[in-house]
Amino acid sequence: MTARIVSLHRYPVKGFPAEGVARARLEPGAGIPGDRVLAVSDGTAAPVPDRWNRWSHFFALKKRPDLAAWSVRTDPDGTIVLVPPAAGVRSPAAEAAAPIRIDPADPSSRSAAASRIAAHLPGADPSVVDVLTASSAAGPQGMFDSEHGHVSLIFLDTVRALARADGRDLDPARFRGNLLLQGLAPFAESDLVGAIMRVGDARLLIRQTIERCTATTVHPDSAVRDLNVPRILATRCGHIHCGLYGEVLTPGEVRPGDALVVEQRTTDRPLPAGTGPRSLRVLESSPLDDGRHHLRLADPYGWFAEHWRAGRHVRVHLTLDGDPHWRSYTAVLVRDSEFSLLVRPRGPVSRALTRLRAGDRLTVSGPFGGLTPDSLTPDIPTPGTPAPETPAPDPLVILTAGVGVTTALSLLPGLPADQPVSLVHLDRNADPGTSTSVDALRALAQGPGRDLLVWDTGSRGRPGPGDLQEWVTGASAAVVCGGADFVQAVAEACTAAGLPATRVHREAFASPQDAARLTDFSPATVVRPDGSRLRWTPESGTLLEALEADGAQVTYSCRAGSCGTCAIRVDDPQASAAVQDETAQPGPGRILACARVPVGSLTVLSED
């Protein structure tokens, strides 16, 4: 299938609406001429003049939905005309409809425009509002969200498929793309990351997928937040990416009808090492003697190795019958950016994975996860660090069941050699030589300070509470992975053995679930570190979304409870409730902002 351009758009003022263009000459460092040539600073942080600056320096839709109610055009002489909405302004009605004309090259014109723009933005401080333009050593440069991603590509087939999967209309204008294309299979664009493409007379390097923010929650016509697009992406697709960033390599004209053609599948040019969805190559695909399936994958750009820590997992993303699906798998047998997945064929996704063959490509994101050796206990030294002269540490106990063996296979190579580890694995018919995955665990468990008990549930049944309690008694910490019932039983045994809950690390395998579980919660109050108060309602979304809408800058990655990046300090974790599955461990006194909502009153503490 070939994608072709349907329409072209540019955004003369960052954060404000688009204007359509009939054709454009793409330029290196500038993308579509006239795109994001201006940005309006809001005083949050001082921008550096004549340089690219991050979005957080400026007014943006994720901060101010009312920007979508403005209109923008570029006159033939290059003057940018902003027209404020007629309602909700502080200036007289006669001035409300008056266009604000800005010459991007004239500092005095930009300065005069800044005060007029501020007058139409309730709450804005006119003394700090400024209108900036940007340039680079190569010439003019727009204030793009990505410093080197000068052209954004949105694929209409993906937007329509996402809307169909969620059952709601989804206007492509929410994604603020430069080139809108159709003709590519839904969700197939992630396969283009790293490719050099030709479109019209121009050549592009596809640098990365686009991570979507709360700007997409704003309806482009009504200028109100009415649809939580990041949550839809996270629950339906397992990531929050939609669209591609392209860097212009060769200038050229593009127009509607031009095809997007792969000129070169991979590149030697440096790419930003992210965790977003991209295609990995299948090196090996083979059934194992224990009924599981082995997939060996390779990340061509080394992004996996950049973010890998023992114990982490990846997400695989497939399109089945036109709908997006995803699952999480712990990465094992890691060597640089090659790793393996052990798949238990049960549902349509896992069965589709078993049909992959060497040479195929699979969309993967990650690695994610907070269950790593340095998170298990602060007393465990990192590999290569001299051990302090203290008594030998108590053993770390790792208990796994079934395909949960992957957690042990992933963690063990990253643990210090002088850390005692007791392993217990439950499986059916796991005698030596009958299970490749369990035999791999036996091999890793060889050596001083390691002991392994394999409990064959086929001949012995499930262990009782007394067995579980015996195994965790005296442990410094426990890691448990398997089915939900097994995880719960081990957690109860740890409590009975006196092991603090903060030393019990759970990894329960679960399927994706709809995160829209907010309507049962009552309005609540969030107190921010500066003492300001935020009223939370179910319409605010998760705590992360509510904080972002209030102007907070919270670091995040997966937005789905699996990476742990958005863990924040709070006064009482019990004053929050989970609204989606949490596989990452936030740590004592912390909660995952992307997966929780406040209950009653919740105070967010400073990270200092």
C-alpha positions as CSV (number, residue, x, y, z in Angstrom):
1,M,0.0,0.0,0.0
2,T,1.2,3.5,-0.9
3,A,0.5,6.6,1.2
4,R,-0.2,9.8,-0.6
5,I,-0.6,13.4,0.6
6,V,-4.2,14.5,1.0
7,S,-3.5,18.0,2.4
8,L,-0.8,20.3,3.7
9,H,-0.9,22.5,6.8
10,R,1.3,24.9,8.6
11,Y,1.1,26.6,12.0
12,P,2.5,30.1,11.7
13,V,2.3,30.7,15.5
14,K,3.2,27.8,17.8
15,G,0.2,26.6,19.7
16,F,-2.3,28.4,17.6
17,P,-4.5,27.0,14.8
18,A,-3.3,25.9,11.3
19,E,-3.7,27.3,7.9
20,G,-3.9,25.1,4.8
21,V,-1.5,25.5,2.0
22,A,-1.9,24.3,-1.6
23,R,1.7,23.2,-2.0
24,A,5.0,23.8,-0.3
25,R,8.7,23.6,-0.9
26,L,10.2,21.7,2.1
27,E,13.5,23.1,3.2
28,P,16.2,21.6,5.5
29,G,16.0,23.0,9.0
30,A,12.7,24.7,8.3
31,G,10.2,22.2,7.0
32,I,7.2,24.0,5.4
33,P,8.2,27.6,5.0
34,G,6.2,29.7,7.5
35,D,5.6,26.9,9.9
36,R,6.0,27.8,13.6
37,V,8.0,30.9,12.7
38,L,6.6,32.6,15.8
39,A,6.0,31.5,19.4
40,V,4.4,33.5,22.3
41,S,6.3,33.1,25.5
42,D,4.3,33.0,28.7
43,G,6.9,33.7,31.3
44,T,7.2,30.1,32.5
45,A,10.9,30.1,31.6
46,A,13.1,32.6,29.8
47,P,13.5,31.6,26.1
48,V,16.9,31.9,24.5
49,P,16.6,34.4,21.6
50,D,17.3,33.2,18.1
51,R,17.5,29.6,19.2
52,W,15.1,26.6,19.2
53,N,13.4,26.4,22.6
54,R,11.2,23.7,24.2
55,W,7.4,24.1,24.1
56,S,7.3,24.7,27.8
57,H,8.6,28.2,27.3
58,F,5.5,29.2,25.4
59,F,1.7,29.3,25.3
60,A,0.6,26.0,24.0
61,L,-2.7,24.1,23.6
62,K,-1.8,21.7,26.4
63,K,-1.7,24.7,28.7
64,R,-4.4,26.8,27.1
65,P,-7.2,25.2,25.1
66,D,-8.6,28.6,24.3
67,L,-5.8,29.1,21.7
68,A,-7.8,26.9,19.4
69,A,-10.5,29.5,19.1
70,W,-8.2,32.0,17.4
71,S,-7.6,32.1,13.6
72,V,-4.4,32.6,11.8
73,R,-3.3,33.5,8.3
74,T,-0.1,34.5,6.5
75,D,-0.4,37.3,4.0
76,P,1.6,37.2,0.7
77,D,4.2,39.7,2.2
78,G,4.9,37.3,5.1
79,T,3.0,39.2,7.6
80,I,1.2,36.8,10.1
81,V,-2.3,37.8,11.1
82,L,-3.8,36.6,14.4
83,V,-7.5,37.1,14.9
84,P,-8.6,36.6,18.5
85,P,-12.0,35.1,19.4
86,A,-14.8,37.6,20.0
87,A,-15.8,36.2,23.4
88,G,-13.9,35.9,26.7
89,V,-11.5,38.8,26.2
90,R,-10.6,41.5,28.6
91,S,-10.3,44.3,26.0
92,P,-13.3,46.2,24.6
93,A,-15.5,44.4,22.1
94,A,-14.5,46.7,19.4
95,E,-10.9,45.6,19.8
96,A,-11.7,42.0,20.1
97,A,-12.3,41.5,16.4
98,A,-9.4,43.6,15.3
99,P,-6.6,41.5,13.7
100,I,-3.2,41.5,15.2
101,R,-0.6,41.9,12.4
102,I,2.9,40.7,13.0
103,D,6.1,41.1,10.9
104,P,8.2,38.2,12.1
105,A,11.4,40.0,11.1
106,D,10.6,43.2,12.9
107,P,11.3,43.2,16.7
108,S,9.1,46.2,17.3
109,S,6.2,44.6,15.4
110,R,6.6,41.5,17.6
111,S,6.8,43.5,20.8
112,A,3.6,45.5,19.9
113,A,1.8,42.3,19.1
114,A,2.8,40.7,22.4
115,S,0.8,43.2,24.5
116,R,-2.2,42.9,22.3
117,I,-2.1,39.1,22.4
118,A,-1.8,39.2,26.2
119,A,-4.9,41.3,26.4
120,H,-6.9,38.5,24.8
121,L,-5.5,35.7,27.0
122,P,-7.2,35.8,30.4
123,G,-4.7,35.4,33.2
124,A,-1.7,36.2,31.1
125,D,0.8,38.7,32.6
126,P,1.5,41.3,29.9
127,S,4.9,42.1,31.4
128,V,6.3,38.7,30.6
129,V,4.5,37.9,27.3
130,D,6.7,38.1,24.3
131,V,6.6,37.1,20.6
132,L,9.8,35.3,19.5
133,T,11.1,33.9,16.3
134,A,13.9,31.4,15.9
135,S,16.9,30.7,13.7
136,S,19.8,28.3,13.5
137,A,23.2,28.3,11.9
138,A,21.6,27.0,8.8
139,G,19.0,29.8,8.7
140,P,15.4,30.2,9.8
141,Q,14.1,27.5,12.0
142,G,10.6,27.0,13.4
143,M,9.7,26.5,17.0
144,F,8.9,22.9,16.4
145,D,8.2,20.5,19.3
146,S,11.2,18.5,18.1
147,E,14.4,20.4,17.4
148,H,15.3,18.2,14.3
149,G,11.8,16.9,13.3
150,H,10.8,19.7,11.0
151,V,7.8,18.0,9.3
152,S,5.1,16.0,11.0
153,L,3.2,13.3,9.1
154,I,-0.2,12.1,10.1
155,F,-1.7,9.0,8.6
156,L,-5.5,9.2,8.2
157,D,-6.0,5.4,8.0
158,T,-4.5,5.1,11.5
159,V,-6.6,7.9,12.9
160,R,-9.8,6.3,11.4
161,A,-8.9,2.9,12.8
162,L,-8.2,4.3,16.2
163,A,-11.6,6.1,16.1
164,R,-13.3,2.9,15.1
165,A,-11.6,0.9,17.8
166,D,-12.7,3.5,20.4
167,G,-16.1,4.0,19.0
168,R,-15.9,7.8,18.8
169,D,-15.2,10.4,16.1
170,L,-11.6,11.6,16.0
171,D,-10.7,14.7,14.0
172,P,-7.3,14.4,12.4
173,A,-6.7,18.1,13.1
174,R,-6.2,17.2,16.7
175,F,-2.8,15.9,15.8
176,R,-1.6,19.2,14.2
177,G,0.2,17.5,11.3
178,N,2.0,19.2,8.4
179,L,1.3,16.4,5.9
180,L,-1.9,14.4,6.1
181,L,-1.6,11.2,4.2
182,Q,-3.8,8.2,3.4
183,G,-3.3,4.8,1.8
184,L,-0.9,3.1,4.3
185,A,-2.3,0.2,6.4
186,P,-3.4,1.4,9.8
187,F,-0.7,1.6,12.4
188,A,2.0,0.6,9.8
189,E,3.8,4.0,10.0
190,S,6.1,2.9,12.9
191,D,7.8,0.5,10.4
192,L,9.1,3.7,8.7
193,V,11.2,4.9,11.6
194,G,14.8,5.2,10.4
195,A,13.9,5.1,6.8
196,I,14.8,7.7,4.1
197,M,11.7,8.6,2.2
198,R,11.0,10.5,-1.0
199,V,7.8,12.5,-1.2
200,G,7.3,14.8,-4.2
201,D,10.7,16.3,-4.9
202,A,11.9,16.2,-1.3
203,R,13.7,13.6,0.7
204,L,13.0,13.0,4.4
205,L,14.7,11.0,7.2
206,I,12.0,9.6,9.5
207,R,13.5,10.2,12.9
208,Q,10.9,9.0,15.3
209,T,7.2,8.5,16.1
210,I,5.4,11.5,17.7
211,E,4.5,11.2,21.4
212,R,1.1,12.8,21.9
213,C,0.3,15.1,24.7
214,T,-2.8,16.7,26.2
215,A,-3.0,19.2,23.3
216,T,-4.8,16.4,21.4
217,T,-7.6,16.5,24.0
218,V,-8.7,19.9,22.7
219,H,-11.4,19.9,20.0
220,P,-10.1,22.0,17.1
221,D,-13.5,23.7,16.5
222,S,-14.9,24.1,20.0
223,A,-11.6,24.9,21.8
224,V,-12.6,22.7,24.8
225,R,-11.1,19.5,26.2
226,D,-13.6,16.8,25.2
227,L,-11.7,13.6,24.4
228,N,-8.7,12.1,26.2
229,V,-6.7,11.1,23.2
230,P,-3.5,10.0,25.1
231,R,-5.5,7.7,27.2
232,I,-7.2,6.2,24.1
233,L,-3.8,5.6,22.6
234,A,-2.4,4.1,25.8
235,T,-5.3,1.7,26.3
236,R,-6.0,0.8,22.7
237,C,-2.4,0.8,21.3
238,G,-0.2,0.4,24.4
239,H,1.7,3.6,23.6
240,I,0.9,7.3,23.2
241,H,2.4,7.8,19.8
242,C,0.6,8.9,16.6
243,G,2.4,10.2,13.5
244,L,6.0,10.6,12.4
245,Y,8.6,13.4,12.6
246,G,10.6,13.8,9.4
247,E,13.9,15.7,8.9
248,V,14.3,17.3,5.5
249,L,17.4,16.0,3.8
250,T,16.9,17.3,0.3
251,P,14.7,20.3,-0.5
252,G,11.8,20.0,-2.9
253,E,8.2,20.8,-3.6
254,V,5.4,18.6,-2.3
255,R,1.7,18.7,-3.2
256,P,-1.5,16.7,-2.7
257,G,-1.3,13.4,-4.5
258,D,2.4,13.0,-4.0
259,A,3.4,9.5,-2.9
260,L,5.5,8.6,0.1
261,V,8.1,6.2,-1.2
262,V,10.8,4.3,0.8
263,E,14.1,5.1,-0.8
264,Q,16.3,3.4,1.9
265,R,15.0,1.2,4.7
266,T,17.7,2.1,7.3
267,T,20.1,5.0,7.9
268,D,23.5,5.5,9.4
269,R,22.5,8.9,10.6
270,P,22.2,9.3,14.4
271,L,18.6,9.0,15.6
272,P,17.2,9.9,19.1
273,A,17.2,6.8,21.2
274,G,13.6,6.6,22.4
275,T,11.3,3.9,23.8
276,G,8.5,4.6,21.3
277,P,7.2,2.1,18.8
278,R,9.5,1.0,16.0
279,S,10.1,-2.1,13.9
280,L,12.5,-4.8,15.1
281,R,13.7,-7.6,13.0
282,V,12.8,-11.2,13.9
283,L,16.1,-13.2,14.0
284,E,14.5,-16.5,15.1
285,S,11.0,-17.9,15.7
286,S,10.7,-21.4,17.0
287,P,8.4,-23.6,19.2
288,L,9.9,-24.9,22.5
289,D,9.4,-28.3,23.9
290,D,7.5,-26.9,26.9
291,G,4.7,-25.5,24.7
292,R,6.1,-22.0,24.7
293,H,7.4,-20.1,21.7
294,H,10.8,-18.4,21.4
295,L,11.2,-15.1,19.5
296,R,14.6,-13.6,19.0
297,L,14.5,-9.9,18.1
298,A,17.1,-7.3,17.1
299,D,16.8,-3.5,17.4
300,P,18.6,-2.1,14.3
301,Y,19.4,1.3,16.0
302,G,20.5,0.1,19.4
303,W,17.7,1.9,21.2
304,F,16.9,-1.2,23.3
305,A,20.4,-1.3,24.7
306,E,20.3,2.4,25.5
307,H,17.3,1.9,27.9
308,W,17.8,-1.7,29.0
309,R,18.1,-2.7,32.6
310,A,17.8,-6.3,33.8
311,G,14.2,-7.1,34.6
312,R,12.6,-4.7,32.2
313,H,9.9,-5.6,29.6
314,V,8.8,-4.6,26.1
315,R,5.5,-4.2,24.5
316,V,4.6,-5.7,21.2
317,H,2.1,-4.1,19.0
318,L,0.1,-5.8,16.2
319,T,-2.9,-4.9,14.0
320,L,-5.4,-7.8,13.7
321,D,-8.4,-7.3,11.5
322,G,-7.7,-3.6,11.3
323,D,-7.7,-3.1,15.1
324,P,-4.7,-2.4,17.3
325,H,-3.6,-4.9,19.9
326,W,-0.7,-5.1,22.4
327,R,0.9,-7.2,25.0
328,S,3.8,-7.0,27.5
329,Y,6.7,-9.5,27.6
330,T,9.7,-9.6,29.8
331,A,12.9,-9.4,27.7
332,V,15.4,-12.3,28.4
333,L,18.7,-13.6,27.1
334,V,19.8,-10.0,26.3
335,R,22.9,-9.3,24.3
336,D,23.3,-5.6,23.4
337,S,20.2,-4.8,21.3
338,E,19.3,-8.5,20.7
339,F,16.9,-10.2,23.1
340,S,14.3,-12.9,23.4
341,L,10.7,-13.2,24.3
342,L,9.0,-16.4,25.6
343,V,5.4,-16.5,24.4
344,R,2.7,-18.8,25.7
345,P,0.3,-19.3,22.7
346,R,-3.2,-18.7,24.1
347,G,-5.1,-15.8,22.5
348,P,-5.1,-14.2,19.1
349,V,-2.1,-11.9,19.8
350,S,0.2,-14.6,21.1
351,R,-0.8,-17.0,18.3
352,A,-0.1,-14.2,15.8
353,L,3.4,-13.9,17.3
354,T,4.1,-17.6,16.9
355,R,3.4,-17.2,13.1
356,L,6.2,-14.8,12.7
357,R,9.3,-16.0,10.8
358,A,12.9,-15.0,10.7
359,G,13.2,-11.9,8.6
360,D,9.8,-10.5,9.5
361,R,9.4,-7.2,11.3
362,L,7.5,-6.6,14.6
363,T,6.5,-3.3,16.2
364,V,7.9,-3.0,19.7
365,S,8.1,-0.2,22.3
366,G,10.3,-0.1,25.4
367,P,12.1,-1.4,27.3
368,F,10.0,-0.2,30.3
369,G,9.7,-1.1,34.0
370,G,11.0,-0.3,37.4
371,L,11.6,-3.9,38.6
372,T,15.4,-3.8,38.2
373,P,18.2,-5.0,40.4
374,D,18.8,-1.5,41.9
375,S,15.1,-1.2,42.8
376,L,14.8,-4.4,44.8
377,T,16.6,-3.1,47.9
378,P,18.9,-0.1,48.6
379,D,21.3,-2.5,50.2
380,I,22.1,-4.3,47.0
381,P,25.3,-2.9,45.4
382,T,25.5,-2.5,41.7
383,P,27.8,-4.8,39.6
384,G,31.4,-3.6,39.7
385,T,31.0,-1.7,43.0
386,P,33.2,-3.0,45.9
387,A,31.0,-4.6,48.5
388,P,31.2,-2.9,52.0
389,E,32.7,-4.9,54.8
390,T,29.4,-5.9,56.4
391,P,27.8,-9.3,57.2
392,A,26.6,-11.2,54.2
393,P,23.2,-9.9,53.1
394,D,20.0,-11.9,53.6
395,P,18.9,-13.7,50.4
396,L,16.7,-12.1,47.8
397,V,13.9,-14.6,47.0
398,I,12.5,-14.7,43.5
399,L,9.3,-16.8,43.1
400,T,7.8,-17.4,39.7
401,A,5.2,-19.5,38.1
402,G,4.7,-20.6,34.5
403,V,5.8,-18.1,31.9
404,G,6.6,-15.8,34.9
405,V,10.0,-17.6,34.7
406,T,11.0,-14.8,32.4
407,T,11.3,-12.4,35.3
408,A,13.9,-14.6,36.9
409,L,15.7,-15.1,33.6
410,S,15.8,-11.4,33.1
411,L,16.8,-10.3,36.6
412,L,19.5,-12.9,37.4
413,P,22.2,-11.7,35.0
414,G,22.0,-8.2,36.5
415,L,22.3,-9.1,40.1
416,P,25.6,-8.7,41.9
417,A,27.5,-12.0,42.2
418,D,27.8,-11.6,46.0
419,Q,24.1,-11.2,46.5
420,P,22.5,-14.5,47.7
421,V,19.5,-15.4,45.7
422,S,16.9,-18.1,46.4
423,L,14.8,-19.1,43.4
424,V,11.5,-21.0,43.5
425,H,9.8,-21.8,40.2
426,L,6.4,-23.5,39.8
427,D,5.7,-25.3,36.5
428,R,4.0,-28.3,35.1
429,N,6.2,-31.3,33.9
430,A,9.5,-29.4,34.5
431,D,12.0,-32.3,34.9
432,P,15.4,-31.5,33.5
433,G,15.4,-31.8,29.7
434,T,11.7,-31.3,29.4
435,S,11.4,-27.5,29.5
436,T,13.9,-25.3,27.6
437,S,12.9,-22.2,29.6
438,V,13.3,-23.9,33.0
439,D,16.6,-25.5,31.9
440,A,17.8,-22.0,31.1
441,L,16.9,-21.0,34.6
442,R,18.8,-23.9,36.0
443,A,21.9,-22.8,34.1
444,L,21.7,-19.3,35.3
445,A,21.2,-20.5,38.9
446,Q,24.5,-22.3,38.9
447,G,27.2,-20.8,41.1
448,P,27.9,-19.7,44.7
449,G,25.1,-17.9,46.5
450,R,22.4,-19.2,44.2
451,D,19.9,-22.0,44.9
452,L,16.9,-23.1,42.9
453,L,13.8,-25.1,43.8
454,V,11.6,-26.2,40.9
455,W,8.2,-27.3,42.1
456,D,6.4,-29.5,39.6
457,T,2.7,-28.7,39.9
458,G,1.9,-31.6,37.6
459,S,2.9,-34.2,40.2
460,R,2.8,-32.2,43.4
461,G,-0.1,-29.8,42.9
462,R,0.1,-26.2,44.0
463,P,2.1,-25.3,47.1
464,G,0.2,-24.4,50.3
465,P,0.4,-21.2,52.3
466,G,2.9,-22.9,54.7
467,D,5.2,-23.7,51.8
468,L,5.1,-20.1,50.5
469,Q,5.7,-18.7,53.9
470,E,8.7,-21.0,54.5
471,W,10.3,-19.9,51.2
472,V,10.1,-16.2,52.0
473,T,11.0,-16.3,55.7
474,G,14.3,-14.5,56.3
475,A,14.4,-12.9,52.9
476,S,15.7,-9.4,52.4
477,A,13.2,-8.8,49.7
478,A,10.9,-10.9,47.5
479,V,10.1,-10.7,43.8
480,V,7.0,-12.6,42.6
481,C,5.8,-13.0,39.0
482,G,3.0,-15.2,37.6
483,G,-0.8,-15.3,37.5
484,A,-2.8,-12.9,39.7
485,D,-3.8,-15.7,42.2
486,F,-0.2,-16.8,42.6
487,V,1.0,-13.2,43.1
488,Q,-1.7,-12.6,45.7
489,A,-0.9,-15.9,47.6
490,V,2.8,-15.0,47.8
491,A,2.0,-11.5,49.0
492,E,-0.1,-12.9,51.8
493,A,2.7,-15.3,52.7
494,C,5.2,-12.4,52.8
495,T,2.9,-10.6,55.2
496,A,2.7,-13.7,57.4
497,A,6.5,-14.0,57.4
498,G,6.9,-10.4,58.5
499,L,8.4,-9.1,55.3
500,P,7.4,-5.4,54.9
501,A,5.2,-4.7,51.9
502,T,7.8,-2.3,50.6
503,R,10.2,-5.2,50.1
504,V,7.7,-7.3,48.1
505,H,7.9,-6.6,44.4
506,R,5.1,-7.9,42.3
507,E,4.9,-8.4,38.6
508,A,1.4,-9.8,37.7
509,F,0.8,-10.6,34.0
510,A,-2.3,-8.8,32.9
511,S,-4.1,-8.0,29.6
512,P,-4.7,-4.4,28.5
513,Q,-7.8,-2.9,30.0
514,D,-9.9,0.2,29.4
515,A,-8.5,2.9,31.6
516,A,-11.8,4.9,31.6
517,R,-12.7,3.9,35.2
518,L,-13.0,7.4,36.5
519,T,-16.7,8.0,36.8
520,D,-17.1,6.2,40.2
521,F,-14.7,8.7,41.9
522,S,-15.8,11.9,43.7
523,P,-14.2,15.3,43.2
524,A,-11.0,15.7,45.1
525,T,-8.3,18.2,46.0
526,V,-4.7,18.1,44.9
527,V,-2.2,20.3,46.8
528,R,0.8,21.1,44.7
529,P,4.4,21.6,46.1
530,D,4.0,25.3,45.9
531,G,0.8,25.2,48.0
532,S,-1.6,25.9,45.2
533,R,-4.7,23.8,45.1
534,L,-6.1,22.0,42.1
535,R,-9.7,20.7,42.1
536,W,-9.9,17.2,40.5
537,T,-13.0,15.8,38.9
538,P,-13.4,12.7,36.8
539,E,-13.3,14.9,33.7
540,S,-9.7,15.8,34.7
541,G,-8.5,12.3,33.8
542,T,-5.6,10.7,35.7
543,L,-3.5,12.6,38.2
544,L,-0.8,13.1,35.5
545,E,-3.3,14.6,33.1
546,A,-4.7,16.9,35.8
547,L,-1.3,18.1,36.8
548,E,-0.3,18.8,33.2
549,A,-3.5,20.7,32.5
550,D,-2.6,22.8,35.5
551,G,0.8,23.7,34.1
552,A,2.9,21.2,35.9
553,Q,5.8,19.5,34.1
554,V,5.8,15.9,35.1
555,T,8.3,13.5,33.5
556,Y,6.6,10.6,31.8
557,S,7.2,7.9,29.2
558,C,4.6,5.1,28.7
559,R,1.6,6.7,30.5
560,A,0.3,3.2,31.1
561,G,1.6,2.2,34.5
562,S,4.5,0.1,33.3
563,C,7.7,2.3,33.1
564,G,7.6,4.1,36.5
565,T,8.9,7.4,35.0
566,C,6.0,9.4,36.3
567,A,6.4,8.3,39.9
568,I,5.9,11.3,42.2
569,R,6.3,11.9,45.9
570,V,3.0,12.4,47.9
571,D,2.1,12.8,51.5
572,D,-0.1,9.7,51.6
573,P,-0.2,7.1,48.8
574,Q,-3.5,5.8,50.3
575,A,-5.1,9.1,49.3
576,S,-5.1,7.9,45.7
577,A,-6.7,5.1,43.8
578,A,-5.5,3.1,40.8
579,V,-7.6,3.4,37.6
580,Q,-5.4,1.2,35.4
581,D,-3.0,-1.7,35.9
582,E,0.3,-0.8,37.5
583,T,3.3,-3.1,36.8
584,A,6.0,-0.6,37.7
585,Q,7.1,-0.1,41.3
586,P,6.9,3.6,42.2
587,G,8.8,3.2,45.5
588,P,8.0,4.1,49.1
589,G,5.9,7.3,49.4
590,R,5.4,7.5,45.7
591,I,2.6,6.8,43.3
592,L,2.4,6.5,39.5
593,A,0.7,9.7,38.4
594,C,-0.4,8.2,35.0
595,A,-2.3,5.3,36.7
596,R,-4.0,7.0,39.7
597,V,-6.5,9.6,40.7
598,P,-6.7,11.5,44.0
599,V,-9.1,10.5,46.7
600,G,-10.2,13.2,49.2
601,S,-7.2,15.4,49.5
602,L,-3.7,14.5,48.1
603,T,-0.6,16.5,48.6
604,V,2.2,16.3,46.0
605,L,5.6,16.8,47.6
606,S,8.7,18.5,46.2
607,E,11.3,16.2,44.7
608,D,14.1,18.3,46.3
